[in-house]
Amino acid sequence: MASYEVVPLRAFADNYIWTIRDAGHAVVVDPGDAQPVLDYLAREKLKLVAILNTHHHADHVGGNAALLTHAAVPVYGPRDERIPEVTVRLADGQHFVLPHFNIEMETLEIPGHTRSHIAFHGDGMLFCGDTLFAAGCGRLFEGTPRQMYDSLIRLSRLADATRVYCGHEYTLANIRFARAAEPDNLRLAELETAVQLLRARDQPTLPSTIGQEKATNPFLRVTEPAIVHSASARAAKKLSDPVSVLAEIRHWKNNF
């Protein structure tokens, strides 16, 4: 396996285009905009060898076509006709090897944010698009609370040390909501301090880890008494199952 690092390229207001690279080659994940990628490849003298797409939203796939005019590379993505550039359409549980890097990746179907959302998991990394965020989760544009709950539970079962590369720099805003939902969580207070320092230096707060998310993310903590209490108070009735709790706090977060 080639030695590599994962570099975030910024796009739009708060997107990250995750770039797996070594001295001469690169794979990009969710290139919503081609220009930051093309600039980086030229500056670093890198050859693009593959594109990974987690879901169909334009801020994650909008740069595909322009990148393919630069380099004819495979595009790995979900079985969704709304991403016409995908050349390798993946279903749940399928494995593939990243060109050049020889990293085996597993495909995980994680609907909720969109109906066909997938994640890429391999070599201690999780590229999860907009399903799981640091201290948050994606809006339910096409999926149901049950689907999002099942997807998040699935991701939470990965090893605690798994590095979580999500699609946006939402961490600080997510923490503010998480503290409203679970005000006595000391790990959240510690995380907020660390994240504030990073953002003051204009540094990314990602990757997170699965272990950190299990300790701080309210959407992974929907069976915790404090989260259940907060959700029930918002709903003005006792909520007894985790899917209802998730649905209530997602609605709360939408208007937070």
N, C-alpha and C positions, 0 to 999 in steps of 0.2 A: 504493500500500500504506500502510495506517495505521501510524503510529508506535506501538510497543508495548514492553512489558517482560514478562519471565517471572518470576513470584513463586511461591515455595514456600509452600503452606499445610500445616501439620503436622496429622497425624491419627494416632490410636492411639499406639503407642509410638515408631514410627520411620518411618511412611509420609510421603511428600510428595504432595500434590495440586498438580500444576503448573498455574499459572493464567496464561494469556496475557491481558494486559489493556492498555487504554489509559485515557483519561480517563473513559470512560463505559461500556465494554463489556468482557466477559470470556468466555473459553473455559476450561473446566477439563478436565484430563486425569486419568483414573482416580480419581474421587471415591468413595473407599471409605466416607466418612462425609459426609453432607450438611451437618451443622451448622457445621463450620469454613468451608465455602463460603458458606452463608447468612449467617453472621455477617460475613464479609469483604465480601460483596456489599452488605449493608446499611450497614456502616461506611464503605465507599468510594463508595457510591451508584453501583454498577455494575449493568448489565443483562446477565444471562447470555444468550449467543447460541448456544452449542453445548457438547456434552460429547463427549470422546474416551475410548474404552475400549481398552486394549491386550489384556486377557485377562479370563477370567471369574471370577477369585478374588474373594471377597466384600470383601476389604480394598481392592479397586480399583473395584468396581462397586456396592457396597452402598448408596451414596448416590444412585444414579440416580433411583429412583422418587420419593424425597422432593423432589429438585431439579426433577423434571418437574411436580410439583404447584405449584411456585413459578413455573415458566416452561416453556411448551411449546416446546422447542428440539429440533433434530436431535441424535441420538446416533449417532456414528460408531464402528464397532467391527468385530470379526471375524465371520465367518460361523459363529456358534456359538449354538445354541438356548438355551444356558445363560445368555445375557444377553438376556432378553426385551425389555428397553427399547430395544435398538439399532434404529434406524430406517433407517440407511444401512449395509448389510452390505458389507464391503470384501474384495476378493481381492487377491492379490499383484499389484503393479504398477499398481493403480488410483490415479488422481489425483483430488483434489477440492480445492475452494477453501474455506478457513475463512470462514464467514459474518462479514460486517463487516470483517474484517481483510484480506481478499483475499490471504491467504497460500496458495500452492499447496502441498499436502501429497501426498507419495507414500506408498502403503501397501507395507510390506515384511513378508512372512510370515516369521516367525522362530521356528519351533517348537523345543521342547526343554523349557522350563519347563512349558508346556502344549502340547497338540497344535495349538491354533488361535491361538497368540500372534501378534500383529502389532506393528509399530512404525510410527510416523508420522515422516516425514522431510521437511523443507522449510525453506528460508530459513536454512540453517546450523544447524538444530536437529534433534535426534533424541530422540523420546520412546519409550523402549524398555522400559518396564514393568519386568519382573523377569527379562528374558533377560540383559542386560548390566548389571552394576553397576560402580561405581568399584572397580577391583582385584579384581573377582570376577564370578561369573555365578550365575544362579538354580539352585535344585535341580531335578533331573530328575523332576518329578512325573508327567508323562504322556509325555514324549518320550524319545529315546534319545541316547546319547553322540554318535552320528553326526549326528543332527539338530541338537544343540546346537553341535557343531563347525562344521557348515555354516552355521548361523545367525550364529555369532560371526565366522567368516571373512567372511561377507557384510558384516556391520557394519564390520569392520576395513578394508574397501575404500572406505568413505566418506572424504571429505576429512579430513585430520588436524585441521583447525580446527573440525570439526563439534562442536557443544556437545551433551554427552550428559546428558539429563535422565532418570535412572532412578527407580525407585519407592520406594527405601528409603535411609535413612541407615545404611548398613552399612560405610562406607569404612574406618574405623579397624580394625574387626575383620578385614575383608578384607585390609588391609595386613599385619596380624600374620601371617596365614596365608601371604600371598605372600612375605614375608621368610623364612618357614620353608622354602618351596619353592625360593626363589632368594635365598639369603642374601647373595650378593655384588653384588646389583643396587643400585648407588649411587643411581639415580633413585628407587628405592623408599625408601631411607633418607631422602632429601631430602623425598619426599612425606609420609612418616610424620611428620616434624617439622612440616611445614606444616599437616597435618591435625590434629595434636594441639593446635596453637595455635588453630585454628578451633573445635574442639570444646570447648576450655577456655573459650571465649567464647560457647558455645552457638550457634555459627553453622553453617549448612549447609556441607558439603564439596563440594556439587554446584552447578552442573554440572561434570562432567569434560569431557575432549575425547577424540576418537578417537586423536589423537597421544599423549596421556598414557597411554591404556589400552594402546596397542601397546608402550609402553616399560615398563609396570609391572604389567600384568594377567597373571597366570600362565596364565589360560585362553585368552588370545590369544598366548601365547608357548610353546605346547606343542611347537614344534620347536627351541627353544633348548636347547643341550646341558645347561645346569644344571637345567632343568625336567625334561628326559628322564632325567637321572641321578637326581633326587629321586624321580620317579615309579617308576623301575625299582627303586630301593632299597626303596620302600614295597611294591612288588609282589613283591619277592624274585625277579625275573626281568627280563631285558632286554626293554624295550618299544621297538618299532621304528617304530610308526606313531602319528601325532598323535592319532587318535581314542582309541587305547588309553591314551595318556598323559593325555588329558583325562578319560577315565573314571576313571582311577586317582586323579588329584588331586581330582576332584569327590568321590569316595568318601572320600578323606582329609579334605577340607574338611568333609564332613557330620559327621565325628566329631572335629573339631579342637577 
